[in-house]
Amino acid sequence: MLETSLLPSLASKCMRWASALLGRPIQAGEQVDFESLIGKRAVATVVRKRKEDGTEYNAIEELLPDTGAGADPFASCQSGQAPAHFRR
């Protein structure tokens, strides 16, 4: 079991993402069993970023709790279809 023994800030990316995977806020002083998060679902906010050399890449900016288990992630699109750059 992997547990954090350091005192990470509750605002750190690791703790924010763990909170999203747990589906609840993490309390100050709470120990997080990171292995228990394996296989959990969350919704990722993905953004395009640009490296210094101009190369673009996708990066996960934030994880949010998955409140709509099994819901269509593109249901909120006006056309009902994923944007063209997401279609295969």
C-alpha positions as CSV (number, residue, x, y, z in Angstrom):
1,M,0.0,0.0,0.0
2,L,1.4,3.4,-1.0
3,E,0.5,6.2,1.4
4,T,1.8,9.7,1.5
5,S,3.9,10.3,4.5
6,L,4.9,13.8,3.5
7,L,2.5,16.6,4.3
8,P,1.4,17.5,0.8
9,S,-0.6,20.6,0.3
10,L,-4.3,19.8,-0.2
11,A,-4.1,22.2,-3.1
12,S,-1.3,20.2,-4.9
13,K,-2.1,18.6,-8.2
14,C,-1.7,15.2,-6.8
15,M,-4.1,15.8,-3.9
16,R,-6.7,17.6,-6.2
17,W,-6.6,14.6,-8.6
18,A,-6.8,12.1,-5.8
19,S,-9.9,14.0,-4.5
20,A,-11.5,13.8,-7.9
21,L,-10.9,10.1,-8.1
22,L,-12.3,9.6,-4.6
23,G,-15.3,11.8,-5.4
24,R,-14.9,13.8,-2.2
25,P,-12.7,16.4,-0.6
26,I,-9.6,15.1,1.2
27,Q,-9.4,16.3,4.8
28,A,-6.3,17.9,6.3
29,G,-4.1,15.2,7.8
30,E,-5.9,12.4,6.0
31,Q,-3.7,9.6,4.6
32,V,-4.4,8.7,1.0
33,D,-4.0,5.1,-0.2
34,F,-3.0,5.9,-3.8
35,E,-3.1,2.2,-4.8
36,S,-6.9,2.3,-4.0
37,L,-7.3,4.9,-6.8
38,I,-6.2,2.5,-9.5
39,G,-9.1,1.9,-11.8
40,K,-11.2,4.8,-10.5
41,R,-12.8,7.1,-13.0
42,A,-12.7,10.8,-13.4
43,V,-13.4,13.4,-16.1
44,A,-10.2,15.0,-17.5
45,T,-10.0,18.6,-18.7
46,V,-7.6,18.5,-21.6
47,V,-5.9,21.6,-23.1
48,R,-3.6,22.2,-26.0
49,K,-0.2,23.6,-24.9
50,R,2.8,24.8,-26.9
51,K,6.4,23.9,-26.2
52,E,9.2,26.5,-26.7
53,D,10.0,25.0,-30.1
54,G,6.4,25.6,-31.2
55,T,5.3,21.9,-31.0
56,E,1.8,21.6,-29.7
57,Y,0.7,18.8,-27.3
58,N,-2.4,17.8,-25.2
59,A,-2.1,18.0,-21.5
60,I,-4.4,17.1,-18.7
61,E,-5.1,20.4,-16.9
62,E,-7.5,19.1,-14.2
63,L,-9.5,16.0,-13.1
64,L,-13.1,16.3,-12.0
65,P,-15.2,13.7,-10.2
66,D,-17.0,11.4,-12.5
67,T,-20.6,12.1,-11.5
68,G,-22.3,10.6,-14.6
69,A,-21.1,7.0,-14.6
70,G,-21.6,5.8,-18.1
71,A,-22.9,9.2,-19.3
72,D,-22.0,10.3,-22.8
73,P,-19.2,12.8,-22.5
74,F,-20.3,14.6,-25.7
75,A,-24.0,14.9,-24.7
76,S,-23.6,18.6,-24.1
77,C,-22.3,19.2,-27.7
78,Q,-25.0,21.0,-29.6
79,S,-24.9,18.7,-32.6
80,G,-24.8,15.6,-30.4
81,Q,-21.5,14.6,-32.1
82,A,-18.0,15.0,-30.9
83,P,-16.1,17.9,-32.4
84,A,-14.4,17.0,-35.7
85,H,-10.9,16.8,-34.2
86,F,-12.2,14.1,-31.8
87,R,-13.8,11.9,-34.4
88,R,-11.8,9.1,-36.0
